Amino acid sequence: MRAPDRLDLHMHTVVSDGTDTPEEIVGRVREAGIALFSVTDHDAVKGCSIVRAHLREGDPAFINGVEFSCKDEEGKYHILGYGYDMASPAIVGLVEEGHALRMSKLAKRLDLLKSECGFTFSEADRAALFALDNPGKPHVGVLMVRYGYAPTKEEAIRTYIDRFPMGDAYLRPEDAVRGILGAGGIPVLAHPAFGRGDELIRGEAMERRLAKLIGFGLQGVEAFYSGFTPALQREMLALAERHGLYVTAGSDYHGRNKPVQLGDTHLAAADARPAGLERFLAAVADRTARGAGR
């Protein structure tokens, strides 16, 4: 499978912290002229099932995706998984664990906002948050704006929510990588240069992180990304080539929750399609041919 001219392998729906339903995502992908896409909701695969149910003959090609929020002693990582078997106990268990940790973080955040900032919410609004598939910081931020605690969602997150570290309430990166592999999928490091908040990871620190993740079984890096400068993109492509990793491209589209458009990956401006991307697509095609990734 040669890389199509327009693809986007990183986007979110209301199943996590996007604002489009999976059904709406299918329509927007059609309208954007994207030939290949993947939904990568945080700690969830439900959106992929819904997308598959709404695809019609002639629609863009689709790859199962997921994004796990991870952390260890060196910091935070976002691990993408592609082409996995949704029925595999390995991915089901990982999603269940990620979801439980996410709900634990929500309860802790709400308690800290109350005890440290005096921000309270009605029982109905608290219940609505906990009823969401995978609530995160944007959902709390939106609620804070509605209550007048912050002028914007971004300010709510930056000034208040991010003040309170969540400790170890995250999946370990090695567990995410091995779980994706166990489900027949391909683990990929999302936006590799970006860590927590405004943290930028490059040079020796990036090499150290990547070596560790490769040791766990990481197979690729998201080298084409909406937030990357040309310099960061070149650095990620060089890392992929040096370590023989797959290359992916994603916008990180969140609908109205993020100023990013579908298909905004910078891949179209590349001089040539990297070999790592062609190899990634061939690997995904092979899994599909063998009945995996459905």
Helices and strands as residue ranges (DSSP letters): E 7-8, H 22-32, E 36-39, H 46-54, E 61-72, E 75-82, H 89-117, H 123-130, H 137-146, H 153-155, I 156-160, G 161-163, H 173-182, E 186-189, H 203-216, E 220-225, H 230-243, E 246-250, G 255-257, H 275-289
